[in-house]
Amino acid sequence: MNSFATSPESMLFALALFAYLFSFVAHVVAAGLGRENLYRFARLASWGGATAGTIALGLRWQASGHPPLSNMYESLVTLATFTVWITLAFTRSTPFGIVEGGTAVIAVLMTGIASLFPQESSPLVPALQSYWLHVHVAVAFLGESCFALAFALSYLYCFRRLVTESGTTGENANAPTALERQVCAFLVWGVPLGFIGSMCLLMMRMNENPETGGKWHTMLAWVIGPAILASVALVVGMYLLRGSVGKTTERILPSEERLDEFIYRAIALGYPLYTVGAIIFGMVWANKAWGRYWGWDPKETWALITFLVYSIYLHVRLTKGWRGTWTAVLSLVGFLVTLFTLFGVNLLLSGLHSYAAR
């Protein structure tokens, strides 16, 4: 990240990035070795990283005269900071090192990907020159940060189901079915491999572009590298847990019931925030900016799809009594749709929100 040494804001973002990376490593080691003191250092690193990121966002806001929510770089670093704060708030009374480490990885990846986009702050386009920028995007991002936490929890739920099955000899009445085991295995291995593969393809495309070709090393060091590190930690964890699920799994991960409850709490908080921020406030802003509340712009359409996925999650959980693997799968799918709504639409589809692809 060449610009990290050029301004206090960039240096603070760099400090936050290193703090998140240290937090992840420390959480993994603390969980593996059962070191409570190391857990406190890891959590302190997350606090420090989130604080540095927040101060950097404040400096950027002061320098540009508008909230740091107007382009891809600002959106990613803001979402990374929000995600860490939401995780720290959720785990303030219930220490949960593995999920804190997981969201730290998400923050590292978001911050690393952000560095690939132009970091210069530019004047707002006319559509963004409204106080609705503050409430629409900020509240939506808070909801999406809750979805990111639910994603990490859902991934861990699938991981636990897969590991528990590998240590089950038939006496466990709650053992997953063959279909559940296959779905969990696909997600546990497919999510990191799919991400690493897509980032490698993006890096090759960037290397062919004269404007971005010089950033391939940034992608390798701060996106692909941490993703591989997290994947290696996953493989090592699977190896260490083989055939000895019992006490080891109970020490590292909460019960499936508690994981399921945490997923629900994160989505139950994120859903109204996202609904109000992305849908309702977005419609009000659209009417002020373009003279209509809804126009089936790609961004609006995918925001609605995201809303519907999480609506289905809450519906089947609260009215149909669904629990466990299938609701965790819905949570994982929901966050993947959220990511496409945030970034895929901006990069791949043209529309009234295309200004956010910068």
C-alpha positions as a Python dict, from the first residue, in 0.01 Angstrom:
ca = {
    (1, 'M'): (0, 0, 0),
    (2, 'N'): (210, 279, -131),
    (3, 'S'): (0, 558, 10),
    (4, 'F'): (19, 438, 370),
    (5, 'A'): (319, 656, 443),
    (6, 'T'): (184, 973, 284),
    (7, 'S'): (-71, 1097, 536),
    (8, 'P'): (-186, 1043, 897),
    (9, 'E'): (-509, 894, 766),
    (10, 'S'): (-327, 634, 555),
    (11, 'M'): (-92, 548, 840),
    (12, 'L'): (-389, 493, 1071),
    (13, 'F'): (-554, 262, 819),
    (14, 'A'): (-225, 72, 791),
    (15, 'L'): (-209, 47, 1171),
    (16, 'A'): (-566, -84, 1177),
    (17, 'L'): (-480, -343, 911),
    (18, 'F'): (-182, -477, 1105),
    (19, 'A'): (-387, -476, 1428),
    (20, 'Y'): (-661, -687, 1266),
    (21, 'L'): (-404, -930, 1128),
    (22, 'F'): (-237, -963, 1469),
    (23, 'S'): (-578, -1008, 1630),
    (24, 'F'): (-661, -1298, 1398),
    (25, 'V'): (-333, -1479, 1459),
    (26, 'A'): (-352, -1421, 1834),
    (27, 'H'): (-713, -1545, 1852),
    (28, 'V'): (-625, -1863, 1664),
    (29, 'V'): (-325, -1934, 1887),
    (30, 'A'): (-521, -1844, 2203),
    (31, 'A'): (-803, -2080, 2109),
    (32, 'G'): (-567, -2360, 2011),
    (33, 'L'): (-355, -2337, 2326),
    (34, 'G'): (-625, -2221, 2563),
    (35, 'R'): (-430, -1909, 2662),
    (36, 'E'): (-668, -1657, 2822),
    (37, 'N'): (-399, -1389, 2851),
    (38, 'L'): (-332, -1407, 2478),
    (39, 'Y'): (-705, -1373, 2412),
    (40, 'R'): (-705, -1042, 2597),
    (41, 'F'): (-416, -918, 2382),
    (42, 'A'): (-602, -1027, 2068),
    (43, 'R'): (-916, -844, 2175),
    (44, 'L'): (-713, -537, 2265),
    (45, 'A'): (-565, -544, 1914),
    (46, 'S'): (-916, -544, 1765),
    (47, 'W'): (-1008, -247, 1982),
    (48, 'G'): (-694, -68, 1874),
    (49, 'G'): (-752, -143, 1506),
    (50, 'A'): (-1115, -31, 1516),
    (51, 'T'): (-1018, 286, 1703),
    (52, 'A'): (-742, 367, 1452),
    (53, 'G'): (-982, 302, 1164),
    (54, 'T'): (-1248, 525, 1318),
    (55, 'I'): (-1002, 812, 1370),
    (56, 'A'): (-883, 772, 1010),
    (57, 'L'): (-1242, 788, 885),
    (58, 'G'): (-1293, 1102, 1091),
    (59, 'L'): (-981, 1262, 940),
    (60, 'R'): (-1100, 1172, 592),
    (61, 'W'): (-1443, 1320, 665),
    (62, 'Q'): (-1285, 1641, 792),
    (63, 'A'): (-1054, 1672, 492),
    (64, 'S'): (-1318, 1599, 226),
    (65, 'G'): (-1612, 1773, 389),
    (66, 'H'): (-1842, 1473, 345),
    (67, 'P'): (-1884, 1130, 509),
    (68, 'P'): (-1640, 863, 381),
    (69, 'L'): (-1913, 666, 207),
    (70, 'S'): (-1900, 784, -153),
    (71, 'N'): (-1672, 536, -338),
    (72, 'M'): (-1543, 180, -322),
    (73, 'Y'): (-1235, 258, -113),
    (74, 'E'): (-1431, 452, 148),
    (75, 'S'): (-1713, 199, 154),
    (76, 'L'): (-1481, -95, 216),
    (77, 'V'): (-1274, 62, 493),
    (78, 'T'): (-1590, 194, 659),
    (79, 'L'): (-1760, -146, 643),
    (80, 'A'): (-1445, -314, 781),
    (81, 'T'): (-1440, -74, 1077),
    (82, 'F'): (-1813, -117, 1146),
    (83, 'T'): (-1780, -496, 1133),
    (84, 'V'): (-1510, -502, 1400),
    (85, 'W'): (-1707, -266, 1625),
    (86, 'I'): (-2024, -474, 1589),
    (87, 'T'): (-1831, -790, 1674),
    (88, 'L'): (-1672, -630, 1981),
    (89, 'A'): (-2017, -515, 2096),
    (90, 'F'): (-2166, -863, 2051),
    (91, 'T'): (-1884, -1035, 2240),
    (92, 'R'): (-1844, -780, 2521),
    (93, 'S'): (-2006, -1012, 2778),
    (94, 'T'): (-1951, -1346, 2604),
    (95, 'P'): (-1589, -1398, 2494),
    (96, 'F'): (-1581, -1571, 2156),
    (97, 'G'): (-1226, -1567, 2026),
    (98, 'I'): (-1275, -1769, 1708),
    (99, 'V'): (-1552, -1548, 1569),
    (100, 'E'): (-1360, -1236, 1670),
    (101, 'G'): (-1065, -1372, 1476),
    (102, 'G'): (-1294, -1452, 1184),
    (103, 'T'): (-1431, -1101, 1159),
    (104, 'A'): (-1076, -968, 1194),
    (105, 'V'): (-990, -1164, 878),
    (106, 'I'): (-1294, -1015, 705),
    (107, 'A'): (-1172, -667, 807),
    (108, 'V'): (-821, -742, 675),
    (109, 'L'): (-960, -862, 342),
    (110, 'M'): (-1193, -563, 306),
    (111, 'T'): (-915, -317, 387),
    (112, 'G'): (-676, -497, 154),
    (113, 'I'): (-923, -495, -136),
    (114, 'A'): (-998, -128, -65),
    (115, 'S'): (-635, -41, -135),
    (116, 'L'): (-681, -157, -495),
    (117, 'F'): (-922, 128, -567),
    (118, 'P'): (-838, 499, -602),
    (119, 'Q'): (-794, 646, -254),
    (120, 'E'): (-823, 1013, -344),
    (121, 'S'): (-1130, 1188, -209),
    (122, 'S'): (-1322, 1374, -480),
    (123, 'P'): (-1620, 1611, -471),
    (124, 'L'): (-1956, 1441, -444),
    (125, 'V'): (-2163, 1394, -755),
    (126, 'P'): (-2498, 1579, -742),
    (127, 'A'): (-2692, 1266, -640),
    (128, 'L'): (-2478, 1236, -326),
    (129, 'Q'): (-2502, 1597, -216),
    (130, 'S'): (-2766, 1533, 47),
    (131, 'Y'): (-2782, 1469, 420),
    (132, 'W'): (-2950, 1141, 325),
    (133, 'L'): (-2601, 1015, 240),
    (134, 'H'): (-2530, 1012, 614),
    (135, 'V'): (-2835, 813, 717),
    (136, 'H'): (-2900, 594, 413),
    (137, 'V'): (-2552, 449, 368),
    (138, 'A'): (-2436, 458, 731),
    (139, 'V'): (-2742, 278, 870),
    (140, 'A'): (-2733, 26, 584),
    (141, 'F'): (-2366, -42, 657),
    (142, 'L'): (-2444, -107, 1022),
    (143, 'G'): (-2696, -368, 913),
    (144, 'E'): (-2448, -521, 669),
    (145, 'S'): (-2186, -537, 945),
    (146, 'C'): (-2430, -747, 1148),
    (147, 'F'): (-2475, -970, 843),
    (148, 'A'): (-2095, -1006, 821),
    (149, 'L'): (-2088, -1122, 1183),
    (150, 'A'): (-2372, -1366, 1112),
    (151, 'F'): (-2173, -1493, 812),
    (152, 'A'): (-1869, -1569, 1032),
    (153, 'L'): (-2091, -1742, 1288),
    (154, 'S'): (-2270, -1943, 1019),
    (155, 'Y'): (-1941, -2055, 871),
    (156, 'L'): (-1828, -2172, 1215),
    (157, 'Y'): (-2158, -2351, 1262),
    (158, 'C'): (-2104, -2547, 940),
    (159, 'F'): (-1745, -2614, 1044),
    (160, 'R'): (-1859, -2752, 1379),
    (161, 'R'): (-2120, -2974, 1216),
    (162, 'L'): (-1861, -3110, 977),
    (163, 'V'): (-1604, -3175, 1251),
    (164, 'T'): (-1862, -3326, 1484),
    (165, 'E'): (-1968, -3567, 1215),
    (166, 'S'): (-1609, -3676, 1161),
    (167, 'G'): (-1589, -3776, 1527),
    (168, 'T'): (-1932, -3937, 1554),
    (169, 'T'): (-1954, -4311, 1595),
    (170, 'G'): (-2333, -4336, 1581),
    (171, 'E'): (-2427, -4258, 1936),
    (172, 'N'): (-2490, -3889, 1864),
    (173, 'A'): (-2862, -3845, 1799),
    (174, 'N'): (-2800, -3494, 1669),
    (175, 'A'): (-2549, -3603, 1407),
    (176, 'P'): (-2599, -3435, 1066),
    (177, 'T'): (-2757, -3623, 780),
    (178, 'A'): (-2553, -3717, 476),
    (179, 'L'): (-2698, -3420, 286),
    (180, 'E'): (-2613, -3180, 569),
    (181, 'R'): (-2260, -3315, 583),
    (182, 'Q'): (-2216, -3267, 208),
    (183, 'V'): (-2352, -2912, 219),
    (184, 'C'): (-2134, -2821, 518),
    (185, 'A'): (-1825, -2968, 352),
    (186, 'F'): (-1899, -2775, 32),
    (187, 'L'): (-1933, -2448, 223),
    (188, 'V'): (-1641, -2500, 463),
    (189, 'W'): (-1399, -2569, 180),
    (190, 'G'): (-1575, -2387, -102),
    (191, 'V'): (-1599, -2042, 56),
    (192, 'P'): (-1224, -1987, 112),
    (193, 'L'): (-1120, -2164, -208),
    (194, 'G'): (-1376, -1972, -411),
    (195, 'F'): (-1260, -1644, -263),
    (196, 'I'): (-891, -1716, -322),
    (197, 'G'): (-963, -1830, -677),
    (198, 'S'): (-1169, -1522, -761),
    (199, 'M'): (-901, -1294, -615),
    (200, 'C'): (-632, -1468, -822),
    (201, 'L'): (-839, -1413, -1136),
    (202, 'L'): (-889, -1049, -1040),
    (203, 'M'): (-515, -1011, -979),
    (204, 'M'): (-437, -1148, -1325),
    (205, 'R'): (-685, -909, -1483),
    (206, 'M'): (-537, -620, -1286),
    (207, 'N'): (-188, -714, -1402),
    (208, 'E'): (-304, -681, -1764),
    (209, 'N'): (-434, -329, -1702),
    (210, 'P'): (-162, -59, -1716),
    (211, 'E'): (-347, 150, -1457),
    (212, 'T'): (-371, -126, -1197),
    (213, 'G'): (-91, -363, -1298),
    (214, 'G'): (141, -225, -1032),
    (215, 'K'): (-100, -325, -754),
    (216, 'W'): (-77, -701, -798),
    (217, 'H'): (168, -721, -506),
    (218, 'T'): (-87, -543, -285),
    (219, 'M'): (-350, -799, -378),
    (220, 'L'): (-105, -1082, -306),
    (221, 'A'): (18, -946, 27),
    (222, 'W'): (-304, -812, 182),
    (223, 'V'): (-585, -1012, 26),
    (224, 'I'): (-470, -1348, -109),
    (225, 'G'): (-201, -1391, 158),
    (226, 'P'): (-432, -1347, 460),
    (227, 'A'): (-697, -1562, 291),
    (228, 'I'): (-444, -1843, 246),
    (229, 'L'): (-327, -1797, 605),
    (230, 'A'): (-684, -1831, 731),
    (231, 'S'): (-737, -2138, 510),
    (232, 'V'): (-419, -2301, 642),
    (233, 'A'): (-539, -2233, 997),
    (234, 'L'): (-865, -2404, 903),
    (235, 'V'): (-684, -2709, 766),
    (236, 'V'): (-465, -2732, 1075),
    (237, 'G'): (-772, -2702, 1296),
    (238, 'M'): (-946, -2982, 1106),
    (239, 'Y'): (-636, -3197, 1148),
    (240, 'L'): (-604, -3131, 1519),
    (241, 'L'): (-972, -3202, 1578),
    (242, 'R'): (-985, -3525, 1385),
    (243, 'G'): (-1119, -3810, 1594),
    (244, 'S'): (-1108, -3610, 1917),
    (245, 'V'): (-1402, -3378, 1887),
    (246, 'G'): (-1527, -3396, 2246),
    (247, 'K'): (-1333, -3171, 2480),
    (248, 'T'): (-1127, -3000, 2209),
    (249, 'T'): (-1430, -2883, 2011),
    (250, 'E'): (-1616, -2778, 2323),
    (251, 'R'): (-1318, -2570, 2428),
    (252, 'I'): (-1271, -2398, 2094),
    (253, 'L'): (-1629, -2357, 1974),
    (254, 'P'): (-1959, -2299, 2156),
    (255, 'S'): (-2237, -2552, 2119),
    (256, 'E'): (-2435, -2563, 1797),
    (257, 'E'): (-2737, -2425, 1985),
    (258, 'R'): (-2542, -2120, 2103),
    (259, 'L'): (-2395, -2061, 1758),
    (260, 'D'): (-2743, -2079, 1608),
    (261, 'E'): (-2872, -1832, 1866),
    (262, 'F'): (-2585, -1590, 1798),
    (263, 'I'): (-2657, -1607, 1424),
    (264, 'Y'): (-3020, -1523, 1490),
    (265, 'R'): (-2931, -1231, 1720),
    (266, 'A'): (-2693, -1082, 1464),
    (267, 'I'): (-2950, -1105, 1184),
    (268, 'A'): (-3232, -986, 1410),
    (269, 'L'): (-3030, -669, 1475),
    (270, 'G'): (-2902, -627, 1120),
    (271, 'Y'): (-3237, -684, 947),
    (272, 'P'): (-3421, -374, 1073),
    (273, 'L'): (-3108, -162, 1031),
    (274, 'Y'): (-3069, -278, 672),
    (275, 'T'): (-3441, -245, 600),
    (276, 'V'): (-3456, 111, 729),
    (277, 'G'): (-3117, 220, 593),
    (278, 'A'): (-3097, 50, 255),
    (279, 'I'): (-3464, 18, 159),
    (280, 'I'): (-3670, 288, 330),
    (281, 'F'): (-3411, 568, 351),
    (282, 'G'): (-3287, 467, 6),
    (283, 'M'): (-3634, 513, -138),
    (284, 'V'): (-3669, 855, 24),
    (285, 'W'): (-3329, 960, -109),
    (286, 'A'): (-3412, 825, -456),
    (287, 'N'): (-3725, 1037, -464),
    (288, 'K'): (-3528, 1348, -369),
    (289, 'A'): (-3242, 1276, -612),
    (290, 'W'): (-3426, 1130, -913),
    (291, 'G'): (-3793, 1212, -856),
    (292, 'R'): (-3914, 856, -796),
    (293, 'Y'): (-3909, 617, -502),
    (294, 'W'): (-3829, 300, -697),
    (295, 'G'): (-3699, 242, -1047),
    (296, 'W'): (-3561, -115, -1058),
    (297, 'D'): (-3206, 12, -1091),
    (298, 'P'): (-2965, -286, -1050),
    (299, 'K'): (-2856, -161, -708),
    (300, 'E'): (-3216, -126, -593),
    (301, 'T'): (-3308, -467, -731),
    (302, 'W'): (-3022, -644, -555),
    (303, 'A'): (-3088, -455, -232),
    (304, 'L'): (-3442, -595, -251),
    (305, 'I'): (-3305, -947, -314),
    (306, 'T'): (-3082, -912, -7),
    (307, 'F'): (-3381, -798, 197),
    (308, 'L'): (-3585, -1097, 75),
    (309, 'V'): (-3315, -1353, 160),
    (310, 'Y'): (-3295, -1235, 519),
    (311, 'S'): (-3674, -1206, 531),
    (312, 'I'): (-3692, -1574, 436),
    (313, 'Y'): (-3438, -1655, 710),
    (314, 'L'): (-3646, -1483, 977),
    (315, 'H'): (-3969, -1628, 842),
    (316, 'V'): (-3859, -1991, 845),
    (317, 'R'): (-3689, -1955, 1182),
    (318, 'L'): (-3969, -1776, 1362),
    (319, 'T'): (-4276, -1934, 1201),
    (320, 'K'): (-4154, -2272, 1074),
    (321, 'G'): (-3918, -2351, 1360),
    (322, 'W'): (-3615, -2404, 1139),
    (323, 'R'): (-3285, -2424, 1324),
    (324, 'G'): (-2931, -2530, 1253),
    (325, 'T'): (-2771, -2614, 922),
    (326, 'W'): (-3032, -2483, 680),
    (327, 'T'): (-3075, -2147, 849),
    (328, 'A'): (-2694, -2118, 866),
    (329, 'V'): (-2686, -2183, 491),
    (330, 'L'): (-2944, -1908, 437),
    (331, 'S'): (-2727, -1673, 642),
    (332, 'L'): (-2420, -1757, 433),
    (333, 'V'): (-2610, -1709, 108),
    (334, 'G'): (-2753, -1383, 240),
    (335, 'F'): (-2412, -1234, 301),
    (336, 'L'): (-2283, -1343, -39),
    (337, 'V'): (-2583, -1166, -193),
    (338, 'T'): (-2507, -865, 30),
    (339, 'L'): (-2151, -852, -103),
    (340, 'F'): (-2272, -866, -460),
    (341, 'T'): (-2521, -589, -387),
    (342, 'L'): (-2245, -376, -236),
    (343, 'F'): (-1965, -435, -483),
    (344, 'G'): (-2056, -672, -764),
    (345, 'V'): (-2336, -449, -888),
    (346, 'N'): (-2105, -148, -888),
    (347, 'L'): (-1830, -327, -1081),
    (348, 'L'): (-2031, -544, -1320),
    (349, 'L'): (-2363, -371, -1381),
    (350, 'S'): (-2430, -17, -1495),
    (351, 'G'): (-2697, 201, -1342),
    (352, 'L'): (-2768, 515, -1147),
    (353, 'H'): (-2536, 393, -868),
    (354, 'S'): (-2236, 342, -1099),
    (355, 'Y'): (-2057, 638, -941),
    (356, 'A'): (-1986, 412, -640),
    (357, 'A'): (-1759, 188, -850),
    (358, 'R'): (-1475, 440, -834),
}
